[in-house]
Amino acid sequence: MTRSAWIPCLALLLALSPASLAREGRGPSKAPVVEPFERPETLPPGPIDALVRDVLRDRGVHEAHACSDVVFVRRAYLDVIGTMPGPREVLAFLRDPDPGKRAALIDALMERDAFADTWTLKWCDLLRVKAEFPVNLWPNGVQAYARWIHESVRANKPYDRFVRELLTSSGSNFRVPPVNFYRAVQGKQPSALAAAVALTFMGARLSHWSEERRAGLEAFFSRVAFKGTAEWKEEIVFLDPAPAGPLDVVFPDGSEATIPPGEDPREAFADWLIDADNAWFARNIVNRVWSWLMGRGIIHEPDDIRPDNPPVNPALLDYLEWELVESGFDLRHLFRLILHSRTYQQSSIPRGDPETARALFACYPARQLDAEVLADALRKICGFREAYSSMIPEPFTFIPPENRCITLVDGSITGPFLEMFGRPSRDTGLESERNNDASEAQRMFLLNSSTIQKGLERCWWLKQLEKVHGKHPGRLVRMIYLIILSRGPTDAERSAVKTRFQGKKMNRHEAAVDLAWALINSKEFLYRH
């Protein structure tokens, strides 16, 4: 069977995919439940949902239907642990009659090792964890830094303590991992350090600040010093003891202080920053977490917080800030609040203008998988592997082929696939460095990759399914759908695929391979939705 024979089937998949429906939108009067992506019953609203609905009601925007269980289980796995669910996990969830199974699944996923792996990767993006140019942490520094981040995420270290350690630590970048925050900045001048601190922990870009305000923040980092040691690539970050007098400083809110001689100005800044009453601190992180899970910040962009860029839902932002502070800066509490909400569990198919719906959180935003997540998914399905390399070879950059891509913590170790699909360079710490926009180069690669084709032809699970279900094409097709799309085929899809399987020159294995190829190229597979 020729590959072109499957183009009509692929076209059907694209037409039915939630990503395509999300682009078109539906008027509120023409919004029937779309099977199998939505369900008619509504989820009980919580505080988040009430605040979102207030804005939607004022703007005359209709919220989307609730997503179906088959959509939710795939979404939860991808968003929480960066991994596609297996067919047994999907079926177990679908067969569970417990009405609280969604909340139970979220809580269970957050206890998995993959949760720490996935969110360590996110923090490595923001904290510029990279061994080579232009952020020269070097491999030893990267390994120490990434392990510390991973352990902090795994242990659910309170966010205020996490940030304080990053801002105030001194010592060897090999032995005191948090000091790598300062090492991972392009430049050792107070202006560069202050810009990195403001962007990362306040969501502020100093280019929007007045020169006077920038100078006030830079003063806190004017006594950070660096020196090398006899050990290869090791560097010490410390408080410069040379300045003997007091230091007058001005905090970003305009308040003033004098730092006595011998005291570290970073300590004073950290005390100011992580104070529970400081709106800069909690607002930045809750806005970031919301954007990570909902595709867009309440303030957009999530790292461009300023007076002339107001939140689309101020009450929602205030509520999430309050919850975070009251929980003792427990980020997992914040994750659960958002993930348990009906707003998060909406369909990705908007009931109205798609852009307005996404901006006001009236639907879940369909968006392409992160490069690392997609690479792991292709590896799981067809054995796809990429040879990773570093621009400047150094020791300890060898990555065992069995390692999952979401554990690839060093930003300087990369490959053509990851770069094509938008993995960030980690040069600036900006959220926008990661580019999940689809491109023609990506589509052409997936459609024409001989590596993917050969991987499917040799795929062990596909051959096993053919042995078990070879005499029952319907069961074979259902299992292929479950493995790749985490759901069974619709009646229309089942009919289209049946026609292909019953062709006069039909070869069962070739037909199964081509079906898997068509599903991999569907937007439903490539997107979280």
Stockholm file with secondary structure:
# STOCKHOLM 1.0

chainA/1-529         MTRSAWIPCLALLLALSPASLAREGRGPSKAPVVEPFERPETLPPGPIDALVRDVLRDRGVHEAHACSDVVFVRRAYLDVIGTMPGPREVLAFLRDPDPGKRAALIDALMERDAFADTWTLKWCDLLRVKAEFPVNLWPNGVQAYARWIHESVRANKPYDRFVRELLTSSGSNFRVPPVNFYRAVQGKQPSALAAAVALTFMGARLSHWSEERRAGLEAFFSRVAFKGTAEWKEEIVFLDPAPAGPLDVVFPDGSEATIPPGEDPREAFADWLIDADNAWFARNIVNRVWSWLMGRGIIHEPDDIRPDNPPVNPALLDYLEWELVESGFDLRHLFRLILHSRTYQQSSIPRGDPETARALFACYPARQLDAEVLADALRKICGFREAYSSMIPEPFTFIPPENRCITLVDGSITGPFLEMFGRPSRDTGLESERNNDASEAQRMFLLNSSTIQKGLERCWWLKQLEKVHGKHPGRLVRMIYLIILSRGPTDAERSAVKTRFQGKKMNRHEAAVDLAWALINSKEFLYRH
#=GR chainA/1-529 SS CCGGGGHHHHHHHHHHSHHHHHHHCCCGGGCCCCTTTEESSCCCCCHHHHHHHHHHHHHTCBCCCEECHHHHHHHHHHHHHSCCCCHHHHHHHHHCCCTTHHHHHHHHHTTSHHHHHHHHHHHHHHTTCCSSTTSCCHHHHHHHHHHHHHHHHHTTCCHHHHHHHHHHCCEETTTSGGGHHHHTSSCCSHHHHHHHHHHHHHCCCGGGSCHHHHHHHHGGGTTEEEEECSSTTCEEEEECCCCCSCEEEECTTSCEEEECTTSCHHHHHHHHHTCTTCHHHHHHHHHHHHHHHHSSCSSSSTTCCCTTSCCSCHHHHHHHHHHHHHTTSCHHHHHHHHHTSTTTTBCSSCBSCHHHHHHTTSSCCCEECCHHHHHHHHHHHHCCCCCCEESSCCTTCCCCTTSCGGGCCCTTEECHHHHHTTCCCCSSCCGGGSCCCCCHHHHHHHHHCHHHHHHHHTCHHHHHHHHHHTTCHHHHHHHHHHHHHSSCCCHHHHHHHHHHHTCTTCCHHHHHHHHHHHHHTSHHHHEEC
#=GC SS_cons         CCGGGGHHHHHHHHHHSHHHHHHHCCCGGGCCCCTTTEESSCCCCCHHHHHHHHHHHHHTCBCCCEECHHHHHHHHHHHHHSCCCCHHHHHHHHHCCCTTHHHHHHHHHTTSHHHHHHHHHHHHHHTTCCSSTTSCCHHHHHHHHHHHHHHHHHTTCCHHHHHHHHHHCCEETTTSGGGHHHHTSSCCSHHHHHHHHHHHHHCCCGGGSCHHHHHHHHGGGTTEEEEECSSTTCEEEEECCCCCSCEEEECTTSCEEEECTTSCHHHHHHHHHTCTTCHHHHHHHHHHHHHHHHSSCSSSSTTCCCTTSCCSCHHHHHHHHHHHHHTTSCHHHHHHHHHTSTTTTBCSSCBSCHHHHHHTTSSCCCEECCHHHHHHHHHHHHCCCCCCEESSCCTTCCCCTTSCGGGCCCTTEECHHHHHTTCCCCSSCCGGGSCCCCCHHHHHHHHHCHHHHHHHHTCHHHHHHHHHHTTCHHHHHHHHHHHHHSSCCCHHHHHHHHHHHTCTTCCHHHHHHHHHHHHHTSHHHHEEC
//
